Amino acid sequence: MKEQKKTSALGGRRWAALLIFGLFGQLAWTIENMYFNVFVYNTISTDPGVIADMVAWSAVTATVTTLLMGALSDKMGKRRGFIVGGYIVWGLSVMAFSLISVQNAARLFPAADAARMAALLVVIMDCVMTFFGSTANDAAFNAWVTDVTDESNRGRVETVLAVLPLAAMLVIFGGFDWMTAAGRWSEFFLIFGGLVTLGGFLGLFFVRDAPGLRRAESSYFKNIVYGFRPAVVRQNPQLYLAFLGLAVFGASAQVFMPYLIIYIQRYLGIDNYALVLGAVLIGASAVSVASGRLIDRLGKLRFVLPAAAVEIAGLLAMIFARGAAAVIGAGFVLLSGNMLVTAALNGLARDYTPRDKAGHFQGIRMLFAVLLPMVTGPYLGAAVIRGSGAVYEELGVVKQVPTPAIFLASAVVLVFVVLPVLLLRAGQRRRAPLKELLTPWGEQLDPDAPLPEYPRPQFARGEDSWRSLNGRWRYAIRPDGQPMGQAQGQIVVPFSPESPLSGVRRQLQPGETLWYEREFRVSGLPGSGRLLLHFGAVDQRCTVWVNGAEAGRHQDGYLPFALDITGLVREGENTLTVAVWDDSERGGTAYGKQTLRRGGIWYTAQSGIWQTVWLERVPQDHLETVRVTPLFEEAAVRFEPVFGPGCTPRPVEIAVTQEGRTVAEGAAAPGEPLTLALPDFHRWSPEDPFLYRFTVRAGEDAAAGYFGMRSFGVGKDGSGVPRLLLNGEPYFQNGLLDQGYWSDGLYTAPSDEALIYDIEMAKSMGFNLLRKHIKIEPARWYYHCDRLGMLVWQDMVSGGGPYSPMTIQVLPFLGKKLRDSAYKRFGRGDAAGRAEADRMRRETVTALYNAVCIALWVPFNEGWGQFDAVKAAGEIKRQDPTRLVDHASGWHDQGGPDVSSLHVYFKKVKAGPDPAGRPVVLSEFGGYSYGTPGHTVSPRLFGYRRFDTPAHFLAAYRELIEKEVAPLTGVLSAAVYTQLSDVEDEVNGLLSYDRRCCKADPETLKEINEKLRL
């Protein structure tokens, strides 16, 4: 079921632009990096400190320029103008060097030291040239390369780009070095400045901005400083490690590179250094280009250390090389390794660069790959040269000479590249593709008809009124802005493309569009009826078309929605198209436990359609739902009909049945609620999950549903201890944290039977509660909890800003509680994000209101995305006065309703009465871990306390419950153990991730859990 990796084609125009701007830009950089040094050394000053100053100031200018102009190109959503215009002016600034000389400086500044002023002019003009060069090449062209390439072709592209600096050297050495030897510097600068300017004009014909490149939404200033924020570094650890590798590698190269020609000329006495370097460049370039496809195929990270070892061998060989032949051999090894390291590290940096911030991150790359190396490397090289004491005399002037020690120093520096590479490998292992592990139900999946059950049992119409659209759809993943085009394969709906059961197993990235397409038939639609298209959930944003016409849009990722497509369908065959965008954990949108950097307690991000898609025929004026409220104290039930958008309310008739016998019935006027008395009603509880059935008629529309008579509240027991109440009586709620992930379907259970299995297993182990953790399940899961008797604490799906270790991990364990009106502390600094969270919370309560099993709402967990929690709890209770609220589960308690909520890990469980008089609940604890051999998907196992055998695991669980938690039932009203099942790295479930193993005998666990009762 795995999709074969394909290499993306770039096309002739893009390859031409890569070669033109890569080569012409490197001609200019070669002149700056190597010939400006020789120019200064031969015509102005032999002090190596002047060269080091020039290199350092140029590096500072390059970095600042790239930050400013890269962020500007992101903000404008354009690269072409920066490239074309920048190259034209860049070339003119190179040509300006033809005017710099000691003689001209003496004319301009007759009272000053002419040589010193000439050196200063070189440094200033070098910064001017660097500004335009960095704008054109570093900020715009390199960002454009990231825009138009992807992980499948960057190895080839980077090996070609790595060759171009050396090709530029070869062009200059082979064709024009004689001019510098003859002192014809002015002509030299005019020729190459003109070539760079010509390249800018050619860009008018070859450069096109990448499709889908969008303007950055944040402010320009925020774009500039974006990459310096600690939260961004934490979000992109692999990118910054790649940058660190470039910094070490670059510093190593800058120890010897600025002095290489001088070394060959003056120390070795080889006058024809151009021929020597030409031979080296040709050989190393051939090795680099030949290795490009291999790097793409086998992986960039695998090449870094071997290539670095090759380069180190070449550096050490250079120490002993004396003749031209020996230098060619050692130089060939050195530069071959150097090119491969360059290609691999730059390719890795591009792979990890967020596509919508490519321009900005070119500036951050310059900081690591240019500024730091060019400040540290040349000064280290100069110090080595001064320390060697080697000199020669020319026309009575004593000059310092580079010695072989610069190659030894370079090799020592390069050894340190092993540190970021090893950290990159560790991070890659943590994020390595998970082993495919099917559940028993996943093994039996019918990909043509998955999850065929009626998707909305709380409000069901007749069997002939609906049709499932689950099954095989066509799909394609394209850069934003590109149409679907030819399908890339088939995807099994409703499984996300990241899941094994989808048949795709590919992560949708920010900046990409996931396209779906399929046909469906319509026949005999009555003229007075409507056809609704339902989606259980689509993560994160989507647009839907029917027969090419837009049917609607939706955003939130977790809640069901329906579109009226009556006017868009035609008799017979119809085409349904869906486009999905998923920014995962960015922005204010809810994303829960999903992340693009999975590991530990954070799981694989989900995208696209992940719940059932279905068609439903309804009358012209139809009910959308009926809101059902059990009035426990009044021995009655209230029905509130809700009609669909644009519908005219009709009179409503409702009949309630008990085991097939009508026990109450009545009618209501259009738009009015209906309350029916239920004397001597049958209570619902986990031990006796009795459900009443009802039918409703409204004009031509008819549907059926159910409800349970139960109540949730807070009160005191006979000893005066605040307790959670069920049906007016104290009731200890003993539960499991339930993440709702599956080894094969991820967010989507492989079958209805799988949903039932989890609930029944929890009951068999002695639990009466599942805390659905930061996820909303399909309606059928709540239905099974209703009919099987399982209480539910429903978490809202959190989002907000980046996860803050200080706020979420450090301060709570120090007993520090923050006020959540300081929004930025919790990642809710933006008003739009808070508004989105409020909307999502309201719609969650609306969507799940009729679930009998839900006893408590949890708007915020452990401070993640928390803001105004007391206000949020009040709004929830006004919308739903029948249930309780845990306003701040875990920590950062703001004193709100209805419970004092504790999370305890890594230490002994302790609890005392709440000073505010609220019931105390242990809403998370435990997390004991045992990875069942053969039933884990990740090589890296995570948990709060690890055990090596099931026996040790069970003994520890028994001790935790019997010796720590059970003695606290005099204070505690509920306990939620972490957790029901393993999820990816996190192996602290009682069930394995594939649900094939229970880590302890259920009967034994039930016997232990019996201790947790009032």
Beta strands, then each sheet from edge to edge (+ up, - down):
strand 1: 391-394
strand 2: 397-400
strand 3: 459-460
strand 4: 466-468
strand 5: 471-479
strand 6: 489-493
strand 7: 512-522
strand 8: 529-535
strand 9: 538-539
strand 10: 541-546
strand 11: 549-555
strand 12: 561-564
strand 13: 572-581
strand 14: 594-595
strand 15: 603-604
strand 16: 608-609
strand 17: 613-619
strand 18: 623-631
strand 19: 636-643
strand 20: 652-658
strand 21: 661-668
strand 22: 674-677
strand 23: 692-698
strand 24: 701-707
strand 25: 712-716
strand 26: 722-726
strand 27: 729-730
strand 28: 733-738
strand 29: 769-772
strand 30: 791-795
strand 31: 854-858
strand 32: 884-885
strand 33: 900-904
strand 34: 920-926
strand 35: 928-929
strand 36: 945-946
strand 37: 972-978
sheet 1: 1+ 2-
sheet 2: 3+ 24- 23+ 20- 21+
sheet 3: 4+ 17- 8+ 12-
sheet 4: 6+ 5- 7+ 13- 10+ 11-
sheet 5: 9+ 16-
sheet 6: 14+ 15+
sheet 7: 18+ 19- 22+
sheet 8: 25+ 26- 27+
sheet 9: 32+ 31+ 30+ 29+ 28+ 37+ 34+ 33+
sheet 10: 35+ 36+
end
